Amino acid sequence: MPKLLHTGQVIIDLVMAVDKLPQPGGDVLAQSASFEAGGGFNVMAAAQRNGLPVVYLGRHGTGRFGDLAREAMQAEGIRIGIAHRAERDTGLCVAVTDASAERSFISYIGAEGEVTAEDLASVPAEAGDYVYVSGYSLLQVGKAQALVDWVLELPAGIKVVFDPGPLVDSPDTPLMQALLARIDVWTSNGVEALRFTGASEIAEALERLAEHLPSDVLMVVRDGPQGCWISQRGDCQHVPGFKVEAVDSNGAGDAHAGGFVAGVAQGLSAVEAARRANAAAALAVTRWGPATSPGAAEVDALICKTFSG
């Protein structure tokens, strides 16, 4: 069975819910606060809960946050590929969700911001596997070059999934240029796709992305409550979302990405995988916290309820 090797960053989220963000220099009271595993953990948890075995191929730290990260991964059944702990602790993200369900982040990268060629070689990637690359990784000077070099040496039978995230906004950097030719699956939200391509709408962004990527790349661009767009070899389709009452959008995109990869890795068509990913994201926004992706049974139930009614 294929597996997902996630090369991104697991960090710890300090999750807080507020009515509204404070003005600069101001203060507000939060209704809740908790420490939760986040970052790349959200995608991995979504994939694992939907039937795809996952290996974390990133660093984890020594300290209270590293302990929390390892405990969370072990509880989900995620295999920790790099056995040794780094000398510094795992990083932290302050994740604030306001009354509109929108979230804001402030992140500090710790041990997970470094990786070596030896680290990446510690778990062999095999034909049929999926390797997940986060745009955040390309911003880490202690990780980016080693990661891209390793990805470019992967055999063709291994699929590379790229998620640009909110901070990679251009195809023009040398590392991004090198990586583009090896991407098999692109997954992002609409804002990220528009920023990366300079397009004004998602359909245009998909066309421009195709100019930078291999001819058979599968592109998935999320469109919030509207669902997502998928495109491959010039065939662009909209896959509608599911109507729910959102309380927290934190982790919804990760639930979608992990659910989508799990679907295609298990042989579903892109449309079927996208529909399941839309359902996973819809359920995720009805729950507080970052790693709120449902499992396969809950996804099945929402799809059945929607299409049988």
C-alpha positions as CSV (number, residue, x, y, z in Angstrom):
1,M,0.0,0.0,0.0
2,P,1.3,3.5,-0.7
3,K,2.3,5.9,2.0
4,L,2.6,9.6,2.5
5,L,6.0,11.0,3.4
6,H,5.5,14.5,4.8
7,T,8.6,16.7,4.7
8,G,7.0,19.8,6.2
9,Q,7.0,21.2,9.7
10,V,5.1,19.9,12.8
11,I,4.9,22.8,15.3
12,I,2.7,23.4,18.3
13,D,-0.2,25.8,18.0
14,L,-1.3,28.0,20.9
15,V,-4.9,28.2,19.8
16,M,-7.0,31.1,21.0
17,A,-10.6,32.2,20.2
18,V,-11.5,35.9,20.4
19,D,-14.4,38.1,19.3
20,K,-12.1,40.3,17.4
21,L,-8.4,40.9,17.0
22,P,-7.0,43.8,19.1
23,Q,-5.9,47.1,17.6
24,P,-2.1,47.6,17.6
25,G,-1.1,48.2,21.2
26,G,-4.5,46.9,22.4
27,D,-5.7,43.9,24.3
28,V,-8.6,41.5,24.2
29,L,-9.8,38.6,26.3
30,A,-9.9,35.1,24.7
31,Q,-12.8,32.7,25.3
32,S,-10.5,29.7,25.1
33,A,-6.8,28.8,24.8
34,S,-5.0,25.5,24.4
35,F,-1.8,24.0,23.0
36,E,-2.3,21.7,20.0
37,A,-0.1,20.0,17.5
38,G,-0.4,21.9,14.2
39,G,1.5,22.9,11.0
40,G,2.2,19.8,8.9
41,F,0.5,17.6,11.6
42,N,-2.9,18.7,10.3
43,V,-2.3,17.3,6.8
44,M,-0.8,14.1,8.2
45,A,-3.7,13.6,10.6
46,A,-6.2,14.1,7.8
47,A,-4.5,11.6,5.5
48,Q,-4.0,9.0,8.3
49,R,-7.7,9.3,9.4
50,N,-8.7,8.7,5.8
51,G,-6.8,5.5,5.2
52,L,-3.4,6.5,4.0
53,P,-0.4,5.5,6.2
54,V,1.8,8.5,7.0
55,V,5.5,9.0,7.9
56,Y,6.7,12.4,9.2
57,L,10.0,13.1,7.5
58,G,10.9,16.2,9.5
59,R,12.8,17.2,12.6
60,H,11.3,17.3,16.1
61,G,12.8,19.0,19.1
62,T,13.9,18.4,22.7
63,G,11.6,20.1,25.2
64,R,7.9,20.5,26.1
65,F,6.8,21.3,22.5
66,G,8.8,18.4,21.0
67,D,7.1,16.1,23.5
68,L,3.7,17.4,22.6
69,A,4.4,16.9,18.9
70,R,5.6,13.3,19.3
71,E,2.7,12.4,21.5
72,A,0.2,13.8,19.0
73,M,1.8,11.9,16.1
74,Q,2.0,8.7,18.0
75,A,-1.7,9.0,19.0
76,E,-2.7,9.3,15.3
77,G,-0.5,6.3,14.3
78,I,1.8,8.6,12.3
79,R,5.3,7.1,12.0
80,I,8.2,9.4,13.0
81,G,10.8,8.8,10.4
82,I,13.7,10.7,11.9
83,A,14.4,8.9,15.1
84,H,16.8,11.3,16.9
85,R,15.7,14.5,18.5
86,A,17.2,17.9,17.6
87,E,19.0,19.8,20.4
88,R,16.5,22.7,20.2
89,D,12.8,22.5,20.8
90,T,10.0,22.3,18.3
91,G,8.5,25.7,17.2
92,L,5.4,27.5,18.1
93,C,2.5,29.2,16.3
94,V,0.0,31.5,17.9
95,A,-3.3,30.8,16.0
96,V,-6.1,33.3,16.8
97,T,-9.6,32.7,15.4
98,D,-12.1,35.6,15.6
99,A,-15.9,35.6,15.5
100,S,-16.1,35.4,11.7
101,A,-14.2,32.1,11.9
102,E,-11.2,33.7,10.2
103,R,-7.8,32.8,11.6
104,S,-4.5,34.7,12.0
105,F,-1.1,33.2,12.7
106,I,2.2,34.2,14.1
107,S,4.8,31.4,13.8
108,Y,8.2,30.7,15.2
109,I,10.2,27.9,13.6
110,G,12.3,25.7,15.9
111,A,14.0,22.3,15.3
112,E,11.7,21.5,12.4
113,G,13.4,24.2,10.3
114,E,16.5,22.1,9.7
115,V,17.0,18.8,7.9
116,T,20.0,17.0,6.3
117,A,20.3,14.7,3.3
118,E,20.9,11.9,5.9
119,D,17.7,12.7,7.6
120,L,15.7,12.5,4.4
121,A,17.3,9.2,3.4
122,S,16.3,7.6,6.7
123,V,13.0,6.4,5.3
124,P,13.1,5.0,1.7
125,A,10.5,6.3,-0.7
126,E,9.0,3.5,-2.8
127,A,7.1,3.4,-6.1
128,G,3.5,4.5,-5.5
129,D,4.4,6.7,-2.5
130,Y,3.5,10.4,-2.2
131,V,6.0,12.9,-0.9
132,Y,4.4,16.1,0.5
133,V,6.5,19.3,0.2
134,S,5.4,22.5,2.0
135,G,6.3,26.0,0.8
136,Y,7.2,26.9,4.3
137,S,10.2,24.4,3.9
138,L,11.6,26.5,1.1
139,L,12.0,29.5,3.4
140,Q,14.2,27.6,5.9
141,V,17.9,28.1,5.2
142,G,18.8,25.0,7.2
143,K,16.4,22.8,5.2
144,A,15.5,24.1,1.7
145,Q,18.5,23.1,-0.4
146,A,18.8,19.6,1.1
147,L,15.1,19.0,0.6
148,V,14.9,20.2,-3.0
149,D,18.1,18.2,-3.9
150,W,16.5,15.1,-2.4
151,V,13.1,15.6,-4.1
152,L,14.8,16.1,-7.5
153,E,16.5,12.7,-7.1
154,L,13.3,10.8,-6.4
155,P,12.3,8.2,-9.0
156,A,9.5,9.0,-11.4
157,G,7.2,6.4,-9.7
158,I,7.0,8.6,-6.6
159,K,4.4,11.4,-6.7
160,V,5.5,14.8,-5.4
161,V,2.7,17.0,-3.8
162,F,3.4,20.7,-3.4
163,D,1.5,23.0,-1.1
164,P,2.9,26.6,-1.4
165,G,1.3,27.9,1.7
166,P,0.7,31.7,2.3
167,L,4.4,32.8,2.2
168,V,5.6,31.5,-1.2
169,D,4.3,34.1,-3.6
170,S,6.3,33.7,-6.8
171,P,7.7,31.0,-9.2
172,D,10.8,33.0,-9.7
173,T,13.2,31.9,-6.9
174,P,15.9,29.4,-8.0
175,L,14.7,26.7,-5.6
176,M,11.1,27.2,-6.7
177,Q,12.2,27.0,-10.3
178,A,14.0,23.8,-9.7
179,L,11.1,22.2,-7.8
180,L,8.4,23.2,-10.3
181,A,9.5,20.6,-12.9
182,R,9.1,17.7,-10.4
183,I,5.7,18.5,-9.0
184,D,2.9,16.0,-9.7
185,V,0.1,17.4,-7.6
186,W,-0.4,21.1,-6.7
187,T,-2.7,21.9,-3.8
188,S,-3.4,25.4,-2.5
189,N,-6.2,27.8,-1.7
190,G,-7.4,30.4,-4.2
191,V,-5.6,33.3,-2.6
192,E,-2.3,31.5,-2.7
193,A,-2.8,30.5,-6.4
194,L,-3.7,34.1,-7.3
195,R,-0.7,35.5,-5.5
196,F,1.7,32.9,-7.0
197,T,0.5,33.5,-10.6
198,G,-0.5,37.2,-10.5
199,A,-3.9,36.2,-11.9
200,S,-7.2,37.9,-10.9
201,E,-9.4,34.8,-10.8
202,I,-9.0,31.1,-10.2
203,A,-9.6,29.9,-13.7
204,E,-6.9,32.2,-15.0
205,A,-4.6,31.1,-12.1
206,L,-5.0,27.5,-13.2
207,E,-4.0,28.4,-16.8
208,R,-1.0,30.3,-15.6
209,L,0.1,27.5,-13.2
210,A,0.0,25.0,-16.1
211,E,2.6,27.1,-17.9
212,H,5.0,26.5,-15.0
213,L,4.3,22.9,-14.2
214,P,4.7,19.5,-16.1
215,S,2.0,18.9,-18.7
216,D,0.2,16.1,-16.7
217,V,0.3,17.8,-13.3
218,L,-2.9,17.6,-11.2
219,M,-3.9,21.0,-9.8
220,V,-6.3,21.4,-6.9
221,V,-7.3,25.0,-5.9
222,R,-9.7,25.4,-2.9
223,D,-12.4,28.1,-3.1
224,G,-13.6,28.2,0.5
225,P,-17.3,27.2,1.0
226,Q,-17.7,27.0,-2.8
227,G,-15.6,23.8,-2.9
228,C,-12.6,23.5,-5.2
229,W,-11.3,23.5,-8.7
230,I,-9.3,20.7,-10.3
231,S,-7.4,20.8,-13.5
232,Q,-5.3,18.4,-15.5
233,R,-4.2,18.4,-19.1
234,G,-6.5,21.4,-19.8
235,D,-9.6,19.8,-18.3
236,C,-10.8,22.2,-15.6
237,Q,-13.8,21.3,-13.3
238,H,-15.5,22.8,-10.3
239,V,-16.4,20.4,-7.5
240,P,-19.0,22.0,-5.3
241,G,-18.6,22.3,-1.5
242,F,-20.9,21.3,1.3
243,K,-23.1,23.8,3.2
244,V,-22.2,23.9,6.9
245,E,-22.1,26.4,9.8
246,A,-18.5,27.4,10.2
247,V,-17.0,28.2,13.6
248,D,-13.2,27.9,12.9
249,S,-11.4,27.8,9.5
250,N,-8.1,26.9,11.1
251,G,-6.9,23.6,9.5
252,A,-9.7,23.4,6.9
253,G,-7.2,23.6,4.0
254,D,-5.0,21.0,5.6
255,A,-8.0,18.7,6.0
256,H,-8.8,19.1,2.3
257,A,-5.2,18.5,1.2
258,G,-4.7,15.4,3.4
259,G,-8.0,14.0,2.4
260,F,-7.4,14.6,-1.3
261,V,-4.1,12.9,-1.3
262,A,-5.5,10.0,0.6
263,G,-8.2,9.6,-2.0
264,V,-6.0,9.7,-5.1
265,A,-3.4,7.4,-3.4
266,Q,-6.2,4.9,-2.9
267,G,-7.2,5.0,-6.5
268,L,-10.1,7.4,-6.6
269,S,-10.5,9.7,-9.5
270,A,-9.6,13.4,-9.0
271,V,-13.2,14.4,-8.9
272,E,-14.1,11.7,-6.3
273,A,-11.1,12.6,-4.2
274,A,-12.0,16.3,-4.5
275,R,-15.6,15.7,-3.3
276,R,-14.3,13.7,-0.3
277,A,-11.8,16.5,0.4
278,N,-14.5,19.1,0.2
279,A,-16.6,17.1,2.7
280,A,-13.6,16.7,5.1
281,A,-12.9,20.5,5.0
282,A,-16.6,21.3,5.5
283,L,-16.7,19.1,8.6
284,A,-13.4,20.5,9.9
285,V,-14.7,24.1,10.0
286,T,-17.6,23.1,12.3
287,R,-15.0,22.3,15.0
288,W,-12.6,24.3,17.0
289,G,-8.8,23.7,16.6
290,P,-6.3,23.0,13.9
291,A,-6.3,19.2,13.4
292,T,-10.1,18.7,13.1
293,S,-10.2,16.6,10.0
294,P,-12.9,13.9,10.1
295,G,-12.2,10.2,9.4
296,A,-13.4,8.3,6.4
297,A,-16.7,7.2,8.0
298,E,-17.7,10.8,8.8
299,V,-16.9,11.9,5.3
300,D,-19.0,9.0,3.9
301,A,-21.9,10.0,6.1
302,L,-21.9,13.7,5.0
303,I,-21.7,12.7,1.3
304,C,-24.5,10.2,1.7
305,K,-26.7,12.7,3.6
306,T,-26.1,15.4,1.1
307,F,-26.7,13.4,-2.1
308,S,-29.6,11.2,-0.7
309,G,-31.6,14.2,0.4
